[in-house]
Structures are given as C-alpha cells and as structure tokens.
C-alpha cells in the first residue's frame, strides 16, 4: 500500500524547498516533517562533476525514498567498511562546510510513495548524498559526523577526497 495524499503533500513541499534552494536532496525533517522520507533531484552541474557528458539543462528526475536504509559496498559490490574524506555543505547548517568520512558506494533499500520496494547500488554523488540525507532521518547533521569544520568557501587544495555539496 502507498503512503497516501498527506505524504504526497509533504513530498511536494520538499520538492519546492529543493527548487528554491537549488539543493540536490532534502529530508523531511528539514521541512519540519517528522517522517523518514527523502527526495533527490540532482542538478546538472553536480552530475557533470562525475559524468562530463551530462547536458547543461539535465536534472535527475526526482527520486522519493520512504524508510531508506543503506549498507557500504566495496568496488566489487560486496559489503565492506571503506571510507573516503569528502567535503559537505548542508541547507540546515548555512555558512559551514565540513570534511566528513563517507562510503564511496552503497547498497540501498527503500519504498516509493506507492509502497513499491526499490533497491539498488549507488556510487559517487548519489551514494554520498544518500548517506548525508539518512543522517538527517537519524537526527544527525553534517557537523555531528564531520571530522573538520570550516567556513563555507572554496575547498582547500590539500588532497582531501571528492568535493561534495549536498542538501
């Protein structure tokens, strides 16, 4: 069974928040809804960082996840506890940037609004963003999981892993 009209109105509010802030993803608690719902819609400039062939106006279609879960993957698709250091920003913590330790690839499981189970593997930007957003559902901010915090400005050229800017 699906989540119903109320959940659809929450998702509409979340999508509006993404459009207004030019974010890549948002969790329901970020708009005052105490539910385990995430919405992703990654803009082209962020997609091009990993896939240069992405067109200038491309945006990933919105993906809605209800009760998402994830586990880390290694490069062969097996569960493994590997971490990389990445830069993160967050709509909930304006003006800050942190270095966080994240898994570069994850296996996820969630439900769509219509109740259908979705499962898959995510790498790169989507994997990092999924971990960041699930943290919100667990009551954590990037400042809780970050290893270093800085004012939000251009990242340092110090060899830290991929630069990511999530919602």
C-alpha positions as CSV (number, residue, x, y, z in Angstrom):
1,X,0.0,0.0,0.0
2,X,1.1,3.6,-0.7
3,X,1.7,6.4,1.7
4,X,-1.4,8.5,0.7
5,X,-2.2,12.1,-0.1
6,X,-0.7,13.5,3.1
7,X,2.7,12.1,2.2
8,X,2.4,13.4,-1.4
9,X,1.8,16.9,0.0
10,X,4.9,16.5,2.1
11,X,6.9,15.5,-0.9
12,X,5.5,18.5,-2.9
13,X,6.7,20.7,0.0
14,X,10.2,19.1,-0.1
15,X,10.4,19.5,-3.9
16,X,9.5,23.1,-3.6
17,X,12.3,23.5,-1.0
18,X,14.8,21.9,-3.4
19,X,13.8,24.2,-6.2
20,X,14.0,27.3,-4.0
21,X,17.4,26.5,-2.6
22,X,18.9,24.8,-5.7
23,X,19.7,21.8,-3.5
24,X,20.3,18.2,-4.6
25,X,18.3,16.4,-1.9
26,X,16.3,17.1,1.2
27,X,15.0,15.1,4.1
28,X,11.5,15.5,5.6
29,X,12.8,16.7,9.0
30,X,14.5,19.7,7.1
31,X,11.0,21.0,6.3
32,X,9.5,20.2,9.7
33,X,8.0,16.8,8.9
34,X,8.9,14.1,11.3
35,X,8.9,11.3,8.8
36,X,11.5,9.1,7.2
37,X,11.2,10.5,3.6
38,X,14.0,11.7,1.3
39,X,13.7,13.5,-2.0
40,X,16.6,13.6,-4.5
41,X,16.8,15.7,-7.7
42,X,20.5,16.3,-8.6
43,X,21.1,19.4,-10.8
44,X,23.3,19.0,-14.0
45,X,26.3,20.9,-12.7
46,X,26.6,18.3,-9.9
47,X,26.1,15.4,-12.2
48,X,28.7,16.8,-14.6
49,X,31.4,16.5,-11.9
50,X,31.2,12.8,-12.3
51,X,29.9,12.4,-15.9
52,X,31.1,15.3,-18.1
53,X,28.7,14.2,-20.9
54,X,25.7,15.4,-18.9
55,X,23.8,18.2,-20.7
56,X,23.6,21.7,-19.2
57,X,19.9,21.6,-18.5
58,X,19.7,18.0,-17.3
59,X,18.4,17.3,-13.8
60,X,18.0,13.8,-12.4
61,X,14.3,13.0,-12.1
62,X,13.1,13.4,-8.6
63,X,13.5,10.2,-6.6
64,X,11.4,9.7,-3.4
65,X,12.6,7.3,-0.8
66,X,10.5,6.2,2.2
67,X,12.2,4.5,5.1
68,X,15.6,4.3,3.3
69,X,18.4,2.0,4.5
70,X,21.9,1.6,3.2
71,X,25.0,-0.5,3.7
72,X,28.5,0.1,2.4
73,X,29.9,-1.6,-0.7
74,X,33.4,-2.2,-1.9
75,X,34.4,-1.9,-5.6
76,X,33.3,-5.4,-6.4
77,X,29.8,-4.9,-4.8
78,X,30.5,-6.7,-1.5
79,X,29.7,-5.1,1.9
80,X,32.8,-3.5,3.3
81,X,33.7,-0.8,5.7
82,X,35.7,1.6,3.4
83,X,35.6,5.4,3.9
84,X,36.8,8.4,2.0
85,X,37.0,12.0,3.1
86,X,34.7,14.4,1.3
87,X,33.6,18.0,1.6
88,X,29.9,18.6,2.5
89,X,27.6,21.6,2.9
90,X,24.0,21.5,4.1
91,X,20.9,23.6,3.9
92,X,20.4,23.0,7.6
93,X,23.8,24.5,8.5
94,X,24.3,27.6,6.3
95,X,27.7,29.1,6.0
96,X,29.6,25.9,7.1
97,X,31.5,23.2,5.2
98,X,32.8,20.0,6.8
99,X,35.1,17.2,5.9
100,X,33.1,14.0,6.5
101,X,34.0,10.3,6.2
102,X,31.6,8.6,3.8
103,X,31.4,5.3,1.9
104,X,32.0,5.8,-1.9
105,X,29.5,3.2,-2.8
106,X,26.4,1.8,-1.0
107,X,23.6,-0.7,-1.5
108,X,20.2,0.9,-0.6
109,X,16.6,-0.3,0.0
110,X,13.6,1.9,0.4
111,X,9.9,2.2,-0.6
112,X,8.4,4.6,-3.1
113,X,5.4,6.6,-2.2
114,X,3.2,4.0,-3.8
115,X,4.7,1.4,-1.4
116,X,6.8,-0.4,-4.1
117,X,10.2,-1.5,-2.7
118,X,13.2,-0.1,-4.6
119,X,16.7,-1.5,-4.2
120,X,19.9,-0.7,-5.9
121,X,23.5,0.4,-5.7
122,X,24.7,3.9,-5.7
123,X,28.1,5.3,-6.3
124,X,29.7,8.7,-6.2
125,X,27.4,11.7,-5.7
126,X,24.2,9.7,-5.1
127,X,25.9,7.4,-2.5
128,X,27.4,10.4,-0.6
129,X,24.1,12.3,-0.7
130,X,22.1,9.3,0.4
131,X,24.3,8.9,3.5
132,X,24.1,12.6,4.3
133,X,20.3,12.6,4.0
134,X,19.8,9.4,6.0
135,X,21.8,11.1,8.7
136,X,19.1,13.8,8.9
137,X,16.5,11.0,9.4
138,X,18.6,9.7,12.3
139,X,18.7,13.2,13.9
140,X,22.3,13.9,12.8
141,X,23.7,16.9,11.0
142,X,27.0,17.1,9.0
143,X,28.6,18.9,11.9
144,X,27.8,15.8,14.1
145,X,29.6,13.4,11.6
146,X,32.3,15.7,10.2
147,X,35.9,15.4,11.2
148,X,36.8,19.0,10.4
149,X,34.6,22.2,10.0
150,X,35.3,25.4,8.0
151,X,33.5,28.5,6.9
152,X,31.8,27.7,3.5
153,X,34.2,28.9,0.8
154,X,36.2,27.2,-1.9
155,X,37.6,23.9,-0.8
156,X,41.3,23.7,0.2
157,X,43.7,22.1,-2.3
158,X,45.0,19.6,0.3
159,X,44.4,16.3,-1.4
160,X,41.1,15.5,0.5
161,X,38.8,13.3,-1.4
162,X,35.9,14.3,-3.7
163,X,34.2,17.6,-3.2
164,X,30.5,17.2,-2.5
165,X,27.8,19.7,-1.8
166,X,24.6,18.1,-0.6
167,X,21.4,19.4,0.7
